[in-house]
Amino acid sequence: MTSISSASPAFTGNDPQNRLYGPLPDVQGEAGYDDDHPARVGFFTDTSVCIGCKACEVACKEWNLLPMDDSHGTRDVIGLSGMSYDNTGQLGANSWRHVAFIEQVRTVDLPMPTMGPPSHVDAPRGTGHTGAPPADALGLGADEVLSAQTSVLNAEALSEFDPQTGQSGADKQVRWLMSSDVCKHCTHAGCLDVCPTGALFRTEFGTVVVQGDICNGCGYCVPSCPYGVINQRKDDGRVFKCTLCYDRLTDGLQPACATACPTQSIQFGNLDELQARADARLATLKAQGVETARLYGRDEDDGVGGAGAFFLLLDEPEVYGLPPDPIVTTRDLPAMWRAAAKGAAMIVGVALTAVLGSRRAR
């Protein structure tokens, strides 16, 4: 097993491939596995096809025997959040999958209709009129009348909000953004870096797993996660999170959540293949006019070296409760250790100077 100590190149600043951040092509090899280890696997969650059924949440709880809890993480309690149709609330020690329901409402500016009867009203027989006021009665030309009628629908404003679900002729537009959130199984996992007991470890599949029987409940990993995923159970203090169904992977099975997803919003497989699939899906949506679509966690140059579970989003990450620029919390450890070493050397130097000075005075 590869270890990182204060003597490692990463702490000296002379390591061009710093182990604490940046791209890492072979996370399993870095963790000490042989070259013939399995390919790295992960999740690609396409939120554009998520229907919010929460089948993944149920499958996760059933397979992993997770206790029931409410939106505040209280066990064995059925509680309504009162804030949304989503009563799970957030990821936690007892909820390793969470489907977020995000309701967005936008008021659309509709011009007042012009004078005269509606166009669909039948004109008196024999008059030859269509029911709409003549253009010259309004002081408008034919092209201007057509432009005014088109503007009433305000189709451009609607399509700018969401090209997929634009609704013509409505004074409000509502859309639901749904996303099944999970542990990101980061390339550089802060929780893994700070665990003092080895309860957290990197599997041969490149995922990060907690061993509950080794966890001592210190809680160091909780603030080290830039996504706020890992959490402690209040009754015993141990931490829990998604294992990407490690027990199923070792038997050649897919994770329970991906198996239960009816729309293939959650896709499991070889991480390289998933990334290529995600790039193609993003290009398709962009070509269809969905300009707000973006990939989150796909970039290997981001603050965590890319995620093992990444997402296609239809809005800003903050809308989904995700940090816009996540950074592994242990990234600055080398600089911190160097600063601490300099401070300690300075203190020792001052102390020696004081001792030597007092002896000379005598």
Number of C-alpha atoms within 10 A of each C-alpha: 8 9 8 13 9 12 8 15 16 20 21 14 13 10 11 9 13 18 20 25 25 20 20 20 12 15 21 22 17 16 16 13 19 11 9 8 14 14 15 19 21 26 26 28 27 24 22 18 16 21 19 20 14 22 18 24 22 17 19 25 18 12 13 15 10 15 14 15 19 19 20 15 20 15 16 10 13 13 14 15 14 9 8 13 14 19 20 26 20 21 24 25 21 25 27 25 25 23 26 24 20 17 13 11 12 12 11 17 15 16 12 7 12 14 10 12 14 13 11 9 10 12 14 10 7 6 8 8 12 15 16 16 16 15 14 10 10 12 10 13 13 12 9 12 18 12 11 16 13 12 17 17 19 20 17 13 16 24 16 14 19 19 17 15 13 18 17 16 15 17 14 14 18 16 15 15 22 24 27 24 24 26 24 24 24 24 29 25 28 24 25 22 20 17 20 13 13 15 17 23 19 21 18 22 20 26 27 24 20 22 15 13 8 12 19 16 16 14 18 16 23 20 15 22 23 20 18 16 24 24 22 19 16 12 7 9 15 20 26 23 21 25 20 29 18 19 13 14 13 11 8 9 12 19 25 21 24 23 16 18 19 15 13 16 22 25 22 21 17 16 20 13 14 22 20 10 14 22 15 12 17 19 14 12 18 14 10 11 14 19 16 15 19 21 20 22 24 21 15 16 13 18 23 29 25 24 26 25 27 27 25 24 22 22 14 15 17 10 15 18 13 15 15 12 13 16 21 24 21 20 19 13 14 19 14 13 14 15 12 12 12 12 12 12 12 12 12 12 12 12 12 12 11 11 11 11 11 10 8 7 6 5
